Amino acid sequence: MILYVWKTQQLGIKTFEHLYMVFITLIIVIVIGISIGIFIYKKQNLSNIILNFLNVIETVPELALLVILIPLFGIGIKPTLVASVLYSILPIARNTYVGLTNVDFQYIEIARAIGLSDKEILWKVRIPLALPLLAAGIRIAIVFTMGVVTLGGLIAAGGLGGPIQTGIHLYDKNIILVTGLWIGILAVLLDSIGNFFETLLRKRYGQ
Amino acid sequence: MAISKKLFNKIDCVKIEKVTKKYGHTIAVNQVSLEIRGGELLILLGPSGCGKTTLLRTINRLVEIDEGRILINGKDNRDFDPVILRKNIGYVIQQIGLFPHMTVRENIGLVPKLEGWSEAQITQKVKELLEIVSLPPEKFINRRPKELSGGQQQRIGLARAMVMDPSLLLMDEPFGALDPILRKQLQEEFIKIKERLNRTIIFVTHDIEEAFRLGDRIAILKEGKLIQLAKKNELLVNPADDFIADIVDSKKKFKHLENLTASDIMIPLDKKYFFTSDSSTDSVIEGMVREDIELGIIMQSEKFLGYVKLQDLYQKNDKNLKHFIKQSMVFKPLDSIALALSMMKEKNEFIAIVADEKPIGVLLGNEILSRLI
C-alpha cells in the first residue's frame, strides 16, 4: 500500500519539491531574520515595534495568510514562499536579538577592558555567543516552514501538500495517511538535524 | 588594519587628582588624590563598597569620572581614545572572563589578531606567555576555558592581560575566587612573575594578607575616601586611625602571638587534597583540576609521604607519581606558630604540613605574621 501510494502520487519528486521550497525559504529567512535581529539590537528603541509587528503577522492564521497573498502573488510557489518567510522571520529575528542582548555581561565588560571596539565586541563576542540561541530559532523556523509549505498544496504550490489535497478530494484514506506520516517523519528528521547542530553549538559556544 | 601605537613604553607616574565619581546620590569615589610611582605595585585595599574597584576602573576609563583628572605620564587619560588606551593597559578581574567560544590561544591572541599580527607572531607570543604563567604551552594552547581549572583560567587571564606588553596592569581581586591554599600559591607565583616583568601594577583587594604579601605600598579606602597611603610597615606600626588599625588587625589578633599554635593559623585540609601514592600521575592531575586545587597530599596507606604541586606534574610525562613528591617540614598542631614560621623562613620553605597522626592542615608562609615575630 505504501509503495502503491508512493508511486501513484509521485512522492519522491514531491518530496524533492517540498524540501526545495523549505530550503529556499530557510535561506531567505535566515538572512532576513538575522539582519533584523542585528538591526533591532543596534536600534533598541525600535525593537519593541518591530517584534510586535512580526508577532502580529505570526497571529494571522496560516491559511488566511496564504489567501491574502493570492491577489498579490497569484497562486503557486510564490505566495507559499512569501508566507513561509513571513511566518519564520519572527523566531529567528527574536532569537538573534535575545541572544545578542543576553550575553553574560562579564564577557562584554572584559572585552571592553582589553580594548575591543563596540563593533569588534559585536562580531567577536556577542554573535558567537548568540549562536546557540540563533540555532534554536532556526529550528523553530524549520518546523513552521514545513507546515506552511504543506498548506501551499492548497494553492497549487506543489510539494507534499498536493497529494494530501488529492487524498481529501478522492476521499482516499491511504494517500492521506501515507503522505501525512511521511511529512511528519520529514519534519521530525529535519528538526533532529537542527537539534544536532544546536547541541553542537551549545557545547562549543555555551556559556 | 591600523596598528594602534604604543602610548607609553614605561610608566613614570599615574597621578589621580581629586577624582570624584557619583552614581545618582551615592558617591562612589570622593575627592581621591594619590600617585602611583613607576614600577611599583600599589594596593587599593578596603571593604566591599569602599570604591576601590570604581577607582581602578576610572584609570582605563571603564568608568568616566565626574570631577578631577587622571594623568598618566603627565597626560590626561581623557585625551586618549579609550579603545587604544585600554589596549595599553592590562586588565585582570576576579571572574576572569575568558571567552568560552575561544581556545586558550584565541583568548590570549584576540587583541593581537585585531591588531593585525601574523599567526606565527601570535603563536610565539602566546607560547612565551604560557611559559611565564607556568602552563606548558603544548598541553594548553588549544584547550578551551571549560577544560581548565579556576587557577589555570586565572593564569590565562593574566597572560591575556600581558599580551600587548602593557607597562601598566590593573588587577581587580584576581585571586579572590580561588581556594585558600591555591590563592596563596598563585600569589607566590605572581610575585616571581612581577619581579621578572617589572611593570607598574595597581591591585585591588579586600584581603589584608594578600595586600601585605604583594604590595609595595598600600592605599586604604573607606566609603569612597582615601584614608591612608603608606608602605606596609608604616601601616602596621602607625595606623592613621582606628579603622585602619582594625583592618590590619594589629591590636587584637597578634597580641598574644606567643600563645598561638600551628593549628590556629593552618589552613585545614579536607578530603579533596589527599591522593594515594599508587595513583597514576594523570589521575591526580585530573582530580586536582576537577577540585580546582594545585596542591596534593600524598599518602601511602596511612603514612604521609609528602606533597605534589600540579605545576610540577605537568612538567614531564612520568606516570610514576612518586617521582614528583616533595618533602616538607612537618609540625605538630600544638607547636608554637612563631617557631614554625621562623623555621620556615630560615629554610625558605613556603609550604609546611601540620600533622597529628596524619596531615590535618597546611601552613603557608605568612608575611604579616613573620614580620611581627
Interface residues (C-beta under 8 A of the other chain):
Chain A: Q106 Y107 E109 I110 A111 R112 A113 I114 G115 L116 S117 E120 K124 V125 P128 L129 L131 R204 Y205 G206 Q207
Chain B: S4 N60 L62 V83 I84 L85 R86 K87 N88 Y91 I93 Q95 I96 G97 F99 P100 H101 L110 V111 L114 R160 A161 M164
